[in-house]
Amino acid sequence: MQLALKNPLIFFDLETTGTDIINDRIVEISYLKVHPNGMEESKTMKINPGVPIPAESSAIHGIFDKDVVDAPNFKEVAKLIARDFEGADLAGFNSNRFDVPLLAEEFIRADIDIDMTKRKFIDVQTIFHKKEQRTLGAAYKFYCQKEIENAHSAEADTLATYEVLKAQLDKYPDLENDVVFLSDFSSFNRNADFSGRIIYNDNNEEVINFGKYKGQLVNTVLEKDPGYYGWIMNADFSLHTKQIFTKIKLRNFNK
């Protein structure tokens, strides 16, 4: 099924030094930009993470230090990537929990002002798990009757994810061919930050989603526990999470 798009939709995948969205770095990015008129364009580039790639990560994606020694660092290509991503909605496999927040961290570190919170996010893995409970390789075989060649390469995983989403739309009549619907369906919460530490309630108010204040309004916590903001700023939270806490604090201060 051809995707019904109002905005370009970018399918993307990251290969990284590890699975920590705060401390790990990108070593390869691949993205396929699908335009509303059906035109497709793709890019794949290796990134020098600036740190050694752990052997256990290289064993998964096959990218070693020698492969990225002459590659640009993320800051050198961040403007190019941001320009390609501008105005597009985003899709991936496990992207809401990993690829999107890690990419956001890299943009912040590169001093690139791109507001990805205005995007719609489709996580094909979430759709698959809600429907079938499998992995990307199994999803590709289940929906497309094919094996992924070069699995765990960013480019192969990106293309497979695109094909899986189209096949999901063909298979499930209750899935609407609409980015807003698919974004809502593939989200478990409405996140205020990409890490899901802050979510929106039914009244569109920011709510803490972790720790001793879980379920409480951020506004309320910042007022009753002034030291909480300082703890957030000094703790090991993502840069984007800290940005959101800061925006809420400043918004309240300026009332």
C-alpha positions as CSV (number, residue, x, y, z in Angstrom):
1,M,0.0,0.0,0.0
2,Q,1.3,3.4,-0.9
3,L,1.6,5.7,2.1
4,A,-0.9,8.6,2.3
5,L,1.3,11.6,3.3
6,K,0.8,15.3,3.8
7,N,4.4,15.9,4.8
8,P,7.5,14.0,3.9
9,L,8.1,10.9,6.1
10,I,11.6,9.9,7.0
11,F,12.4,6.3,7.8
12,F,15.7,6.2,9.7
13,D,18.0,3.9,11.6
14,L,21.1,4.5,13.7
15,E,24.0,2.3,14.5
16,T,25.7,3.4,17.7
17,T,28.4,2.7,20.2
18,G,25.8,1.3,22.6
19,T,22.3,1.5,23.9
20,D,22.6,4.4,26.3
21,I,20.8,7.3,24.8
22,I,22.6,9.8,27.0
23,N,26.2,8.6,26.7
24,D,26.5,6.6,23.5
25,R,27.1,8.1,20.0
26,I,26.1,7.5,16.4
27,V,28.5,5.6,14.2
28,E,26.2,5.3,11.2
29,I,22.9,6.9,10.1
30,S,20.7,5.9,7.2
31,Y,17.5,7.6,6.2
32,L,14.9,7.2,3.5
33,K,12.8,10.3,2.8
34,V,9.4,9.5,1.2
35,H,7.7,12.5,-0.3
36,P,3.9,12.9,-0.5
37,N,4.2,12.5,-4.3
38,G,5.8,9.1,-3.8
39,M,9.4,10.2,-4.6
40,E,12.0,8.6,-2.5
41,E,15.6,9.7,-1.7
42,S,18.0,8.0,0.7
43,K,21.3,8.8,2.4
44,T,23.6,6.7,4.4
45,M,26.7,8.0,6.2
46,K,29.2,6.8,8.7
47,I,30.0,9.0,11.6
48,N,33.1,9.2,13.7
49,P,31.8,9.0,17.3
50,G,34.9,10.5,18.8
51,V,35.2,7.5,21.2
52,P,36.2,3.9,20.7
53,I,33.5,1.6,19.4
54,P,33.1,-1.2,21.9
55,A,33.8,-4.7,20.6
56,E,30.3,-5.9,21.5
57,S,28.7,-3.2,19.5
58,S,31.0,-3.8,16.5
59,A,30.0,-7.5,16.7
60,I,26.4,-6.5,16.1
61,H,26.6,-3.8,13.4
62,G,30.0,-4.7,11.9
63,I,31.4,-1.2,12.1
64,F,34.9,-0.8,13.7
65,D,37.1,2.1,14.6
66,K,39.0,1.8,11.4
67,D,35.8,2.2,9.4
68,V,35.1,5.6,10.8
69,V,38.5,7.0,11.3
70,D,38.2,9.3,8.3
71,A,34.4,9.9,8.7
72,P,33.0,13.2,9.8
73,N,31.9,13.7,13.4
74,F,28.2,14.4,13.9
75,K,28.6,18.1,14.4
76,E,30.2,18.3,10.9
77,V,27.1,16.8,9.2
78,A,24.4,17.9,11.7
79,K,23.2,20.9,9.6
80,L,22.9,18.7,6.5
81,I,20.9,16.1,8.4
82,A,18.7,18.8,10.1
83,R,18.0,20.3,6.7
84,D,16.9,17.0,5.3
85,F,14.7,16.3,8.4
86,E,13.1,19.8,8.5
87,G,9.4,19.6,8.0
88,A,9.3,15.8,7.9
89,D,7.6,13.3,10.2
90,L,9.7,10.4,11.4
91,A,9.4,6.6,11.4
92,G,11.6,3.8,12.6
93,F,11.8,0.5,14.4
94,N,12.0,1.0,18.1
95,S,12.7,4.6,17.2
96,N,10.5,6.2,19.8
97,R,12.5,4.6,22.6
98,F,15.9,4.8,21.1
99,D,16.7,6.4,17.8
100,V,14.7,9.6,18.2
101,P,15.9,10.5,21.7
102,L,19.5,9.6,20.8
103,L,19.4,11.7,17.6
104,A,17.9,14.6,19.6
105,E,20.8,14.3,22.0
106,E,23.3,14.5,19.2
107,F,21.6,17.6,17.7
108,I,21.7,19.3,21.1
109,R,25.4,18.6,21.5
110,A,26.0,20.0,18.0
111,D,24.1,23.2,18.9
112,I,21.5,22.6,16.2
113,D,18.2,24.1,17.0
114,I,15.7,21.7,15.5
115,D,12.3,21.3,17.3
116,M,11.5,17.6,16.6
117,T,8.6,17.8,19.2
118,K,6.5,19.2,16.3
119,R,6.9,16.0,14.3
120,K,4.7,12.9,14.2
121,F,6.5,9.7,15.1
122,I,5.6,6.3,13.8
123,D,7.3,3.4,15.6
124,V,6.8,0.3,13.4
125,Q,8.1,-1.9,16.2
126,T,5.2,-0.8,18.4
127,I,2.7,-1.5,15.7
128,F,4.2,-4.9,15.2
129,H,4.3,-5.7,18.9
130,K,0.7,-4.7,19.4
131,K,-0.2,-6.9,16.5
132,E,2.2,-9.8,16.5
133,Q,4.9,-9.5,19.2
134,R,8.1,-10.1,17.2
135,T,11.5,-8.6,16.1
136,L,12.4,-6.6,13.0
137,G,13.8,-9.7,11.2
138,A,10.7,-11.7,12.1
139,A,8.5,-8.8,11.1
140,Y,10.1,-8.6,7.7
141,K,9.7,-12.3,7.2
142,F,6.2,-12.3,8.5
143,Y,4.9,-9.3,6.5
144,C,7.1,-9.3,3.5
145,Q,8.0,-13.0,3.2
146,K,11.7,-12.1,2.8
147,E,14.9,-12.3,4.9
148,I,16.8,-9.1,5.6
149,E,20.1,-9.1,3.8
150,N,22.9,-7.4,5.9
151,A,20.7,-7.3,9.0
152,H,21.9,-4.8,11.6
153,S,23.2,-2.4,9.0
154,A,21.5,0.9,9.2
155,E,20.6,1.0,5.5
156,A,19.1,-2.5,5.4
157,D,17.1,-2.0,8.6
158,T,15.8,1.4,7.3
159,L,14.6,-0.1,4.0
160,A,13.1,-3.1,5.8
161,T,11.2,-0.9,8.2
162,Y,9.7,1.1,5.3
163,E,8.5,-2.1,3.6
164,V,7.1,-3.5,6.9
165,L,5.0,-0.4,7.5
166,K,3.5,-0.6,4.0
167,A,2.8,-4.3,4.4
168,Q,1.2,-3.6,7.8
169,L,-1.2,-1.2,6.2
170,D,-2.1,-3.9,3.6
171,K,-2.6,-6.5,6.3
172,Y,-4.6,-4.7,8.9
173,P,-7.8,-2.9,7.7
174,D,-8.1,-1.1,11.1
175,L,-4.8,0.7,10.6
176,E,-5.6,4.0,8.9
177,N,-3.2,5.2,6.2
178,D,-2.7,8.4,8.0
179,V,0.5,9.6,9.7
180,V,-1.4,11.2,12.7
181,F,-3.3,7.9,13.3
182,L,-0.1,5.8,12.9
183,S,1.8,8.1,15.2
184,D,-0.9,7.9,17.9
185,F,-1.2,4.1,17.5
186,S,2.5,3.5,17.8
187,S,2.9,5.5,21.0
188,F,2.2,4.2,24.5
189,N,2.3,7.7,26.0
190,R,2.3,11.3,24.8
191,N,5.9,12.2,25.7
192,A,6.9,15.7,26.5
193,D,10.6,14.7,26.3
194,F,12.0,12.0,24.0
195,S,13.1,9.8,26.9
196,G,9.6,9.6,28.2
197,R,10.6,11.0,31.6
198,I,7.8,13.6,31.3
199,I,4.5,12.8,29.7
200,Y,1.3,14.7,29.0
201,N,-2.0,13.9,30.8
202,D,-5.4,14.2,29.4
203,N,-5.4,18.0,30.2
204,N,-2.2,18.4,28.2
205,E,-0.2,19.1,31.4
206,E,3.3,17.8,31.9
207,V,3.5,14.9,34.4
208,I,6.6,13.2,35.8
209,N,6.8,9.6,34.7
210,F,9.5,8.2,37.0
211,G,10.8,8.1,40.5
212,K,9.1,9.2,43.8
213,Y,7.1,11.9,42.1
214,K,5.7,9.7,39.3
215,G,2.2,10.8,38.3
216,Q,2.5,14.3,39.7
217,L,2.5,17.5,37.8
218,V,5.9,19.0,37.0
219,N,4.6,22.4,38.0
220,T,3.5,21.1,41.4
221,V,6.7,19.3,42.1
222,L,8.9,22.3,41.2
223,E,6.9,24.5,43.5
224,K,6.8,22.2,46.5
225,D,10.4,20.9,46.1
226,P,12.7,23.7,44.9
227,G,15.7,21.5,45.1
228,Y,14.3,18.9,42.7
229,Y,15.2,21.0,39.6
230,G,18.8,21.3,40.7
231,W,18.9,17.5,41.2
232,I,17.6,17.0,37.7
233,M,20.2,19.3,36.2
234,N,23.1,17.5,37.9
235,A,21.8,13.9,37.5
236,D,22.4,11.6,34.5
237,F,19.3,12.6,32.5
238,S,19.2,13.4,28.8
239,L,19.9,16.9,27.6
240,H,16.4,17.1,26.1
241,T,14.8,16.1,29.4
242,K,16.7,18.8,31.2
243,Q,15.7,21.3,28.4
244,I,12.0,20.5,29.0
245,F,12.3,20.9,32.8
246,T,14.0,24.2,32.2
247,K,11.3,25.4,29.9
248,I,8.6,24.5,32.4
249,K,10.5,26.2,35.2
250,L,11.0,29.4,33.1
251,R,7.4,29.4,32.0
252,N,6.2,29.3,35.6
253,F,8.8,32.0,36.6
254,N,7.5,34.3,33.9
255,K,3.8,34.0,34.8
